Amino acid sequence: MSESVLIGGLNVDKVSRDSLADELIADVDRDLERPRLVFSVNGQGISMAATDPEFLDNIRKGDLRHADGMSVVFASRLLTRTPLPERVATTDFFHDAARAGEPKGLKFFFLGASEDVVRRAYYAAKDQYPEIEWVGFRDGYFSEDEEADVCRELVESGADVVWVGLGRPKQEAFCVRNAHRLQGITWMKTCGGLFDFLAGNNPRAPQWMQSLGLEWLFRTMQEPRRLLRRYIVTNAHAVWLFLTRSGRVARRLEP
Ligand code: UDP
């Protein structure tokens, strides 16, 4: 179990990209009663947790939360005594997990996005990591009534890791609501727009923008209609939450 630090009202685990990949590999050999729910936290998620009680409840139920946004890492450096080691962007961690998983022939399943996007993402990733066992994919547009069937498909695939890219707050809610149906799977790893990146729909921001914590700006420039309001509102709110709910002075969202 990793230590955590309070940032913007949420406990964020002090993991690095390497240590998280090591945890995954170690967990695959454990006999877990249910999958571990591995979630990520960025400014948007911190803002959502403070305004949406259901999302807060679900994200708290995650077994591990890593810092997906550079702003969360900056906040930990400025406002706490025990900073996070680094940003673990899920779009990078996917590749860490695939590289670490290849020698063990880990089994990956992709759940989320449209049928066309997830198919293209799946085959692109399969080409890149041929030693991973690719056990299936499914689009992310299904109703709650269909979830039992979706879970059966996931379990029957034999997946070790299901990458769950349904967007917030749906992906966290899906994982929490269905964990009891997913015995045999090691990790349910939420991954937002990962499949859009892997399918080549969305380019990643240049490294200098990522290092300055400006990946959100790059994404907003690509999709201003969808993301401008999201990021302007949630970034301002997140900064307020960082300042008032981090480290020792924090008023904690979590009990
Ligand atoms: N999505 C989905 N089912 C839904 C709603 C969204 O599979 O009911 C997918 C959507 O197609 C996209 C992803 O979830 O691939 C969300 O991407 P977004 O960029 O919003 O996530 P972020 O990376 O910002 O968390």
Boltz pocket constraint, residues with backbone or C-beta under 6 A from the ligand:
constraints:
  - pocket:
      binder: B
      contacts: [[A, 111], [A, 112], [A, 113], [A, 114], [A, 139], [A, 140], [A, 141], [A, 142], [A, 165], [A, 166], [A, 167], [A, 168], [A, 170], [A, 191], [A, 192], [A, 193], [A, 194], [A, 195], [A, 196]]
      max_distance: 6.0
